[in-house]
Amino acid sequence: MLSNSIAELDRRHLVHPLASWRGHEKAGPRILASAKGATVTDAQGHTLLDGFAGLWCVNAGYGQDHIIEAATRQLRELPYATGYFGLGSEPAAQLASRLADHAPGDLNHVYFSLGGSDAVDSTIRFARHYWHSKGASERDQFISVAQGYHGSSVVGSGLTALPVFHANFGVPLDWQHKISSHYAYRNPVGQDADAIIEASVAELRAKIAEIGAERVAAFYLEPIQGSGGVLVPPKGWVAAMHAVCKEMDILFVADEVITGFGRTGPMFACGEEGIVPDMMTTAKGLTSGYVPMAAVFLSDHVYETIADGAGAGMVGHGQTYSAHPVSAAVALAALDLYEGGLLDNGVKMGARLMDGLQGLSDHPLVGEVRGRGMLAAVELVTDKAKKTPLPAAAAPATRIFDRAWQNGLIVRAFAQGILGYAPPLCCTADEIDQIVERTRLTLDQTLEDPDVRAAMA
Protein backbone atom coordinates (compact mmCIF):
# COMPACT_ATOMS: atom_id res chain seq x y z
CA MET A 1 0.00 0.00 0.00
CA LEU A 2 2.82 2.39 0.84
CA SER A 3 4.45 1.73 -2.52
CA ASN A 4 1.17 2.34 -4.31
CA SER A 5 0.67 5.58 -2.40
CA ILE A 6 4.12 6.85 -3.35
CA ALA A 7 3.56 5.91 -6.96
CA GLU A 8 0.30 7.84 -6.98
CA LEU A 9 1.93 10.91 -5.47
CA ASP A 10 4.60 10.69 -8.15
CA ARG A 11 2.04 10.28 -10.92
CA ARG A 12 0.04 13.30 -9.77
CA HIS A 13 2.78 15.77 -8.90
CA LEU A 14 6.31 14.84 -10.03
CA VAL A 15 7.44 16.05 -13.46
CA HIS A 16 9.98 13.54 -14.77
CA PRO A 17 12.91 14.41 -17.06
CA LEU A 18 12.86 13.25 -20.67
CA ALA A 19 9.42 11.67 -20.37
CA SER A 20 6.05 11.66 -22.04
CA TRP A 21 4.05 13.55 -19.44
CA ARG A 22 0.75 11.99 -20.58
CA GLY A 23 2.38 8.60 -20.84
CA HIS A 24 3.71 8.87 -17.31
CA GLU A 25 0.28 9.85 -16.01
CA LYS A 26 -1.04 6.54 -17.36
CA ALA A 27 1.88 4.24 -16.57
CA GLY A 28 3.17 5.71 -13.33
CA PRO A 29 6.72 5.16 -12.01
CA ARG A 30 8.76 2.21 -10.93
CA ILE A 31 9.78 3.16 -7.40
CA LEU A 32 13.33 2.27 -6.38
CA ALA A 33 13.69 1.53 -2.68
CA SER A 34 17.31 0.62 -1.98
CA ALA A 35 20.65 -0.18 -3.57
CA LYS A 36 24.03 -1.68 -2.73
CA GLY A 37 27.07 -2.16 -4.90
CA ALA A 38 25.80 -2.77 -8.44
CA THR A 39 22.33 -3.94 -7.38
CA VAL A 40 19.14 -1.95 -6.93
CA THR A 41 15.86 -3.10 -5.39
CA ASP A 42 12.45 -1.71 -6.24
CA ALA A 43 9.52 -1.17 -3.90
CA GLN A 44 8.14 -4.63 -4.71
CA GLY A 45 11.39 -6.29 -3.65
CA HIS A 46 12.55 -7.03 -7.21
CA THR A 47 16.35 -6.89 -7.40
CA LEU A 48 18.18 -5.84 -10.55
CA LEU A 49 21.74 -5.42 -11.73
CA ASP A 50 22.19 -1.78 -12.63
CA GLY A 51 24.00 -2.05 -15.94
CA PHE A 52 23.74 1.70 -16.44
CA ALA A 53 24.94 3.03 -13.07
CA GLY A 54 21.86 5.18 -12.59
CA LEU A 55 22.38 7.59 -15.49
CA TRP A 56 26.02 6.77 -16.33
CA CYS A 57 26.96 8.26 -12.96
CA VAL A 58 27.15 5.86 -9.98
CA ASN A 59 30.71 4.91 -10.92
CA ALA A 60 31.73 3.88 -7.41
CA GLY A 61 28.60 1.79 -6.86
CA TYR A 62 25.81 2.23 -4.35
CA GLY A 63 26.11 2.28 -0.56
CA GLN A 64 29.82 3.09 -0.29
CA ASP A 65 30.33 3.77 3.42
CA HIS A 66 33.42 5.91 2.82
CA ILE A 67 31.34 8.35 0.76
CA ILE A 68 28.36 8.28 3.11
CA GLU A 69 30.53 8.97 6.15
CA ALA A 70 32.29 11.86 4.40
CA ALA A 71 28.95 13.46 3.55
CA THR A 72 27.61 12.96 7.08
CA ARG A 73 30.73 14.42 8.67
CA GLN A 74 30.64 17.47 6.41
CA LEU A 75 26.93 18.02 7.03
CA ARG A 76 27.66 18.22 10.75
CA GLU A 77 30.72 20.46 10.45
CA LEU A 78 29.76 22.88 7.68
CA PRO A 79 26.67 22.07 5.60
CA TYR A 80 26.98 25.12 3.35
CA ALA A 81 29.54 27.73 2.41
CA THR A 82 29.17 30.21 -0.40
CA GLY A 83 32.02 30.87 -2.77
CA TYR A 84 30.89 34.48 -3.13
CA PHE A 85 32.57 37.37 -1.25
CA GLY A 86 35.92 35.57 -1.39
CA LEU A 87 34.72 32.88 1.00
CA GLY A 88 35.68 29.24 0.71
CA SER A 89 35.79 25.88 2.43
CA GLU A 90 38.45 23.26 3.02
CA PRO A 91 36.87 20.43 0.98
CA ALA A 92 36.32 22.65 -2.06
CA ALA A 93 39.93 23.86 -2.08
CA GLN A 94 41.28 20.34 -1.59
CA LEU A 95 39.06 18.98 -4.34
CA ALA A 96 40.12 21.62 -6.86
CA SER A 97 43.76 20.82 -6.14
CA ARG A 98 43.36 17.06 -6.43
CA LEU A 99 41.39 17.34 -9.65
CA ALA A 100 44.03 19.61 -11.15
CA ASP A 101 46.65 16.98 -10.27
CA HIS A 102 44.69 14.35 -12.21
CA ALA A 103 43.77 16.53 -15.19
CA PRO A 104 45.69 16.48 -18.47
CA GLY A 105 48.35 19.11 -19.07
CA ASP A 106 47.74 22.62 -17.75
CA LEU A 107 44.07 22.26 -16.80
CA ASN A 108 44.96 23.74 -13.44
CA HIS A 109 41.88 25.82 -12.66
CA VAL A 110 38.50 24.42 -11.66
CA TYR A 111 35.06 26.03 -11.51
CA PHE A 112 32.38 23.99 -9.74
CA SER A 113 28.74 23.93 -10.81
CA LEU A 114 25.82 21.57 -10.20
CA GLY A 115 25.59 19.25 -13.20
CA GLY A 116 26.71 18.68 -16.74
CA SER A 117 24.23 21.07 -18.32
CA ASP A 118 25.30 24.13 -16.36
CA ALA A 119 28.93 23.10 -16.69
CA VAL A 120 28.51 23.38 -20.47
CA ASP A 121 26.71 26.71 -20.03
CA SER A 122 29.67 27.91 -17.98
CA THR A 123 32.10 27.04 -20.76
CA ILE A 124 30.06 29.09 -23.22
CA ARG A 125 30.20 32.09 -20.93
CA PHE A 126 33.90 31.58 -20.29
CA ALA A 127 34.59 31.26 -24.03
CA ARG A 128 32.76 34.50 -24.76
CA HIS A 129 34.60 36.29 -21.94
CA TYR A 130 37.88 34.88 -23.23
CA TRP A 131 37.41 36.29 -26.72
CA HIS A 132 36.12 39.64 -25.44
CA SER A 133 39.23 39.81 -23.26
CA LYS A 134 41.38 39.26 -26.36
CA GLY A 135 39.57 42.04 -28.23
CA ALA A 136 37.85 39.56 -30.56
CA SER A 137 34.20 39.87 -29.53
CA GLU A 138 33.18 38.90 -33.08
CA ARG A 139 34.14 35.32 -32.22
CA ASP A 140 30.64 34.30 -31.15
CA GLN A 141 29.94 31.15 -33.19
CA PHE A 142 30.10 27.63 -31.73
CA ILE A 143 30.43 24.23 -33.42
CA SER A 144 29.53 20.80 -32.07
CA VAL A 145 29.07 17.29 -33.46
CA ALA A 146 25.84 15.68 -34.71
CA GLN A 147 24.42 13.08 -32.30
CA GLY A 148 26.38 14.67 -29.48
CA TYR A 149 24.89 15.61 -26.12
CA HIS A 150 25.86 18.71 -24.15
CA GLY A 151 22.97 19.13 -21.74
CA SER A 152 19.37 20.28 -21.90
CA SER A 153 19.66 23.89 -20.76
CA VAL A 154 18.62 26.68 -23.12
CA VAL A 155 22.02 27.05 -24.78
CA GLY A 156 23.38 23.57 -24.06
CA SER A 157 20.45 21.91 -25.79
CA GLY A 158 21.39 23.83 -28.91
CA LEU A 159 24.91 22.43 -28.83
CA THR A 160 23.28 19.05 -28.25
CA ALA A 161 22.46 17.51 -31.62
CA LEU A 162 19.60 15.13 -30.83
CA PRO A 163 16.14 16.00 -32.20
CA VAL A 164 14.17 15.26 -29.02
CA PHE A 165 16.03 18.08 -27.23
CA HIS A 166 15.22 20.54 -30.01
CA ALA A 167 11.55 19.89 -30.74
CA ASN A 168 9.32 22.77 -29.55
CA PHE A 169 12.21 24.52 -27.77
CA GLY A 170 13.42 26.90 -30.48
CA VAL A 171 16.95 25.51 -30.67
CA PRO A 172 19.58 25.28 -32.05
CA LEU A 173 20.22 28.99 -31.91
CA ASP A 174 21.58 30.71 -35.01
CA TRP A 175 25.12 30.79 -33.62
CA GLN A 176 25.23 27.03 -33.02
CA HIS A 177 26.52 24.84 -35.87
CA LYS A 178 27.13 21.12 -36.42
CA ILE A 179 29.39 18.77 -38.28
CA SER A 180 28.55 15.10 -38.88
CA SER A 181 29.25 12.41 -36.31
CA HIS A 182 32.07 9.92 -36.75
CA TYR A 183 29.47 7.10 -36.22
CA ALA A 184 31.62 4.36 -37.73
CA TYR A 185 28.92 1.69 -38.06
CA ARG A 186 26.77 3.93 -40.25
CA ASN A 187 29.31 6.39 -41.68
CA PRO A 188 28.79 7.19 -45.38
CA VAL A 189 32.52 6.78 -46.07
CA GLY A 190 32.56 3.31 -44.51
CA GLN A 191 34.23 2.03 -41.36
CA ASP A 192 37.88 2.64 -42.26
CA ALA A 193 39.38 4.78 -39.50
CA ASP A 194 41.58 6.89 -41.76
CA ALA A 195 38.70 7.63 -44.12
CA ILE A 196 36.44 8.69 -41.25
CA ILE A 197 39.10 10.96 -39.76
CA GLU A 198 39.87 12.49 -43.16
CA ALA A 199 36.19 13.15 -43.83
CA SER A 200 35.63 14.70 -40.39
CA VAL A 201 38.68 16.94 -40.68
CA ALA A 202 37.54 18.10 -44.11
CA GLU A 203 34.02 18.81 -42.85
CA LEU A 204 35.26 20.72 -39.81
CA ARG A 205 37.53 22.84 -42.01
CA ALA A 206 34.66 23.47 -44.43
CA LYS A 207 32.32 24.49 -41.61
CA ILE A 208 34.92 26.88 -40.18
CA ALA A 209 35.45 28.39 -43.65
CA GLU A 210 31.69 28.74 -44.14
CA ILE A 211 31.31 30.61 -40.85
CA GLY A 212 34.64 32.41 -41.08
CA ALA A 213 37.56 31.36 -38.91
CA GLU A 214 37.63 34.81 -37.36
CA ARG A 215 34.07 34.23 -36.08
CA VAL A 216 34.41 30.78 -34.49
CA ALA A 217 34.79 30.79 -30.70
CA ALA A 218 34.86 27.11 -29.75
CA PHE A 219 34.41 23.52 -30.87
CA TYR A 220 32.77 20.90 -28.60
CA LEU A 221 32.98 17.13 -28.61
CA GLU A 222 32.56 14.11 -26.37
CA PRO A 223 35.48 11.64 -26.40
CA ILE A 224 32.74 9.03 -26.85
CA GLN A 225 29.24 10.19 -27.77
CA GLY A 226 27.00 8.89 -25.00
CA SER A 227 23.35 9.75 -25.52
CA GLY A 228 23.81 9.55 -29.29
CA GLY A 229 24.17 5.78 -28.88
CA VAL A 230 27.62 5.22 -27.31
CA LEU A 231 29.42 6.12 -30.55
CA VAL A 232 33.14 5.42 -30.27
CA PRO A 233 35.36 7.43 -32.64
CA PRO A 234 38.29 5.81 -34.43
CA LYS A 235 41.58 6.10 -32.59
CA GLY A 236 43.11 9.44 -33.53
CA TRP A 237 39.82 11.16 -34.40
CA VAL A 238 39.72 13.32 -31.25
CA ALA A 239 43.36 14.28 -31.70
CA ALA A 240 42.72 15.22 -35.34
CA MET A 241 39.82 17.50 -34.36
CA HIS A 242 42.02 19.04 -31.67
CA ALA A 243 44.80 19.70 -34.18
CA VAL A 244 42.44 21.60 -36.50
CA CYS A 245 41.26 23.78 -33.61
CA LYS A 246 44.82 24.52 -32.53
CA GLU A 247 45.76 25.45 -36.08
CA MET A 248 42.74 27.76 -36.41
CA ASP A 249 43.08 29.25 -32.89
CA ILE A 250 39.66 27.92 -31.88
CA LEU A 251 38.95 26.87 -28.29
CA PHE A 252 38.62 23.11 -27.94
CA VAL A 253 36.14 21.94 -25.28
CA ALA A 254 36.02 18.28 -24.24
CA ASP A 255 32.74 17.22 -22.63
CA GLU A 256 33.73 14.42 -20.25
CA VAL A 257 30.54 14.45 -18.20
CA ILE A 258 30.01 10.77 -19.08
CA THR A 259 33.55 9.60 -19.86
CA GLY A 260 35.29 11.02 -16.81
CA PHE A 261 36.30 9.23 -13.60
CA GLY A 262 37.14 5.79 -14.90
CA ARG A 263 34.20 5.23 -17.19
CA THR A 264 36.48 4.40 -20.15
CA GLY A 265 39.42 3.22 -18.05
CA PRO A 266 41.63 6.16 -17.01
CA MET A 267 40.49 9.07 -14.87
CA PHE A 268 39.77 11.11 -18.02
CA ALA A 269 39.34 9.85 -21.58
CA CYS A 270 41.27 12.78 -23.10
CA GLY A 271 44.45 11.26 -21.75
CA GLU A 272 44.02 8.29 -24.08
CA GLU A 273 44.26 10.63 -27.07
CA GLY A 274 47.23 12.53 -25.66
CA ILE A 275 45.50 15.92 -25.99
CA VAL A 276 44.92 18.79 -23.57
CA PRO A 277 41.62 20.63 -24.10
CA ASP A 278 41.30 24.35 -23.50
CA MET A 279 38.35 23.54 -21.25
CA MET A 280 36.88 20.27 -20.02
CA THR A 281 33.52 19.55 -18.38
CA THR A 282 32.92 16.77 -15.88
CA ALA A 283 30.04 15.73 -13.58
CA LYS A 284 28.30 12.38 -12.95
CA GLY A 285 31.21 10.21 -11.69
CA LEU A 286 32.73 13.22 -9.92
CA THR A 287 30.51 12.46 -6.92
CA SER A 288 29.43 9.02 -8.16
CA GLY A 289 25.97 10.55 -8.41
CA TYR A 290 25.54 10.69 -4.62
CA VAL A 291 25.00 14.47 -4.65
CA PRO A 292 24.91 17.05 -7.47
CA MET A 293 28.20 18.56 -8.61
CA ALA A 294 30.06 19.34 -11.82
CA ALA A 295 33.48 20.76 -12.58
CA VAL A 296 34.75 22.90 -15.43
CA PHE A 297 38.51 22.69 -15.95
CA LEU A 298 40.20 25.73 -17.50
CA SER A 299 43.67 25.68 -19.00
CA ASP A 300 46.21 28.20 -17.78
CA HIS A 301 45.92 30.38 -20.87
CA VAL A 302 42.11 30.51 -20.75
CA TYR A 303 42.14 31.35 -17.06
CA GLU A 304 44.88 33.97 -17.39
CA THR A 305 43.21 35.63 -20.38
CA ILE A 306 39.88 35.95 -18.59
CA ALA A 307 41.55 37.12 -15.36
CA ASP A 308 43.60 39.73 -17.19
CA GLY A 309 40.58 40.83 -19.20
CA ALA A 310 38.57 41.44 -16.05
CA GLY A 311 41.48 43.00 -14.19
CA ALA A 312 40.24 44.35 -10.87
CA GLY A 313 36.67 43.91 -12.06
CA MET A 314 34.39 40.99 -11.36
CA VAL A 315 33.95 37.99 -13.67
CA GLY A 316 30.17 37.98 -13.55
CA HIS A 317 29.42 34.28 -13.42
CA GLY A 318 28.36 32.28 -10.37
CA GLN A 319 25.83 29.97 -8.76
CA THR A 320 24.55 29.65 -5.21
CA TYR A 321 25.73 26.08 -4.85
CA SER A 322 29.07 26.37 -6.65
CA ALA A 323 31.80 24.56 -4.68
CA HIS A 324 29.24 23.26 -2.17
CA PRO A 325 31.24 21.81 0.75
CA VAL A 326 29.13 18.65 1.11
CA SER A 327 29.37 17.89 -2.60
CA ALA A 328 33.11 18.55 -2.45
CA ALA A 329 33.51 16.22 0.52
CA VAL A 330 31.63 13.51 -1.35
CA ALA A 331 33.77 14.02 -4.46
CA LEU A 332 36.96 13.77 -2.38
CA ALA A 333 35.73 10.48 -0.92
CA ALA A 334 34.87 9.20 -4.39
CA LEU A 335 38.37 10.13 -5.57
CA ASP A 336 39.79 8.12 -2.66
CA LEU A 337 37.93 5.07 -3.95
CA TYR A 338 38.93 5.62 -7.58
CA GLU A 339 42.58 6.01 -6.60
CA GLY A 340 42.36 3.12 -4.13
CA GLY A 341 41.55 0.40 -6.64
CA LEU A 342 38.23 1.16 -8.33
CA LEU A 343 39.86 2.46 -11.51
CA ASP A 344 41.92 -0.73 -11.72
CA ASN A 345 38.86 -2.88 -11.15
CA GLY A 346 36.99 -0.90 -13.78
CA VAL A 347 39.72 -1.63 -16.34
CA LYS A 348 39.54 -5.37 -15.60
CA MET A 349 35.76 -5.52 -15.55
CA GLY A 350 35.54 -3.30 -18.64
CA ALA A 351 37.63 -5.80 -20.58
CA ARG A 352 35.38 -8.59 -19.32
CA LEU A 353 32.25 -6.64 -20.27
CA MET A 354 33.52 -5.99 -23.81
CA ASP A 355 34.55 -9.64 -24.23
CA GLY A 356 31.17 -10.81 -22.99
CA LEU A 357 29.18 -8.47 -25.20
CA GLN A 358 31.35 -9.37 -28.20
CA GLY A 359 30.23 -12.92 -27.53
CA LEU A 360 26.72 -11.79 -28.46
CA SER A 361 27.84 -10.83 -31.98
CA ASP A 362 26.53 -14.13 -33.35
CA HIS A 363 23.00 -13.33 -32.21
CA PRO A 364 20.64 -12.74 -35.16
CA LEU A 365 19.66 -9.30 -33.83
CA VAL A 366 23.15 -7.95 -33.10
CA GLY A 367 24.60 -5.65 -35.75
CA GLU A 368 27.52 -4.19 -33.81
CA VAL A 369 29.09 -4.31 -30.37
CA ARG A 370 31.22 -1.27 -29.49
CA GLY A 371 32.65 0.48 -26.48
CA ARG A 372 35.64 1.25 -24.34
CA GLY A 373 36.09 0.22 -20.74
CA MET A 374 32.85 0.26 -18.75
CA LEU A 375 31.01 2.12 -21.52
CA ALA A 376 29.48 -0.04 -24.24
CA ALA A 377 26.63 -0.49 -26.66
CA VAL A 378 24.95 -3.25 -28.64
CA GLU A 379 23.23 -2.03 -31.81
CA LEU A 380 20.31 -4.20 -32.91
CA VAL A 381 19.29 -4.81 -36.51
CA THR A 382 16.93 -7.08 -38.40
CA ASP A 383 19.37 -7.56 -41.29
CA LYS A 384 23.09 -7.68 -40.52
CA ALA A 385 24.21 -7.16 -44.13
CA LYS A 386 21.94 -4.17 -44.73
CA LYS A 387 22.20 -2.89 -41.14
CA THR A 388 18.42 -2.49 -41.04
CA PRO A 389 17.30 -0.98 -37.71
CA LEU A 390 14.55 -2.55 -35.64
CA PRO A 391 11.11 -1.46 -36.89
CA ALA A 392 9.45 1.40 -35.04
CA ALA A 393 6.63 -1.00 -34.18
CA ALA A 394 9.08 -2.90 -31.98
CA ALA A 395 9.24 0.17 -29.69
CA PRO A 396 12.75 -0.73 -28.49
CA ALA A 397 13.03 2.21 -26.10
CA THR A 398 10.20 0.79 -24.01
CA ARG A 399 9.71 -2.87 -24.86
CA ILE A 400 13.35 -3.91 -24.52
CA PHE A 401 13.82 -1.82 -21.39
CA ASP A 402 10.73 -3.43 -19.84
CA ARG A 403 11.87 -6.91 -20.80
CA ALA A 404 15.36 -6.39 -19.44
CA TRP A 405 13.83 -5.06 -16.22
CA GLN A 406 11.76 -8.22 -15.88
CA ASN A 407 14.97 -10.19 -16.39
CA GLY A 408 16.66 -8.33 -13.54
CA LEU A 409 18.76 -5.94 -15.61
CA ILE A 410 18.77 -2.18 -16.14
CA VAL A 411 20.21 -0.97 -19.44
CA ARG A 412 19.69 2.15 -21.54
CA ALA A 413 17.37 1.25 -24.43
CA PHE A 414 17.64 3.93 -27.11
CA ALA A 415 14.77 4.55 -29.50
CA GLN A 416 16.88 3.51 -32.50
CA GLY A 417 17.39 0.01 -31.09
CA ILE A 418 20.72 0.47 -29.32
CA LEU A 419 21.35 -0.93 -25.86
CA GLY A 420 23.69 1.16 -23.70
CA TYR A 421 25.83 -0.13 -20.83
CA ALA A 422 27.73 1.75 -18.12
CA PRO A 423 27.95 -0.49 -15.03
CA PRO A 424 29.47 0.65 -11.73
CA LEU A 425 33.24 0.21 -11.56
CA CYS A 426 32.81 -1.93 -8.45
CA CYS A 427 31.19 -4.79 -10.39
CA THR A 428 32.45 -8.31 -9.77
CA ALA A 429 33.24 -10.76 -12.55
CA ASP A 430 30.03 -12.66 -11.76
CA GLU A 431 27.95 -9.48 -12.02
CA ILE A 432 29.48 -8.64 -15.41
CA ASP A 433 28.74 -12.17 -16.61
CA GLN A 434 25.15 -11.83 -15.37
CA ILE A 435 24.75 -8.55 -17.28
CA VAL A 436 25.78 -10.36 -20.47
CA GLU A 437 23.65 -13.45 -19.74
CA ARG A 438 20.54 -11.38 -19.02
CA THR A 439 21.15 -9.37 -22.17
CA ARG A 440 21.21 -12.56 -24.25
CA LEU A 441 17.96 -13.70 -22.64
CA THR A 442 16.38 -10.34 -23.44
CA LEU A 443 17.54 -10.56 -27.06
CA ASP A 444 16.23 -14.11 -27.40
CA GLN A 445 12.82 -12.98 -26.15
CA THR A 446 12.82 -9.98 -28.49
CA LEU A 447 13.66 -12.26 -31.41
CA GLU A 448 10.31 -14.00 -30.84
CA ASP A 449 8.25 -10.80 -31.15
CA PRO A 450 5.96 -11.08 -34.20
CA ASP A 451 6.83 -7.59 -35.51
CA VAL A 452 10.55 -8.33 -35.22
CA ARG A 453 10.15 -11.72 -36.93
CA ALA A 454 8.14 -10.10 -39.70
CA ALA A 455 10.87 -7.48 -40.25
CA MET A 456 13.46 -10.24 -40.58
CA ALA A 457 11.47 -12.28 -43.08
Secondary structure, DSSP 4 states (H G I P E B T S, - for coil): -HHHHHHHHHHHHPPPTTS-HHHHHHH-PPPEEEEEBTEEEETTS-EEEETTHHHHT-TT-BT-HHHHHHHHHHHHH-S---SGGG---HHHHHHHHHHHHHSSTT--EEEEESSHHHHHHHHHHHHHHHHHHTT-TT--EEEEETT----SSTTHHHHS--GGGTTTTT-S-TTEEEE----GGG-TT-S-HHHHHHHHHHHHHHHHHHH-GGGEEEEEE-SSBSTTT-BPPPTTHHHHHHHHHHHHT-EEEEE-TTTTTTTSSSS-THHHHT---SEEEE-GGGTTTSS--EEEEE-HHHHHHHHHHHTTS------TTTT-HHHHHHHHHHHHHIIIIIHHHHHHHHHHHHHHHHTTTTSTTEEEEEESSS-EEEEEEEETTTTEEPPGGG-HHHHHHHHHHHTTEE-EE-TTSEEEE---TT--HHHHHHHHHHHHHHHHHHHT-HHHHHHH-
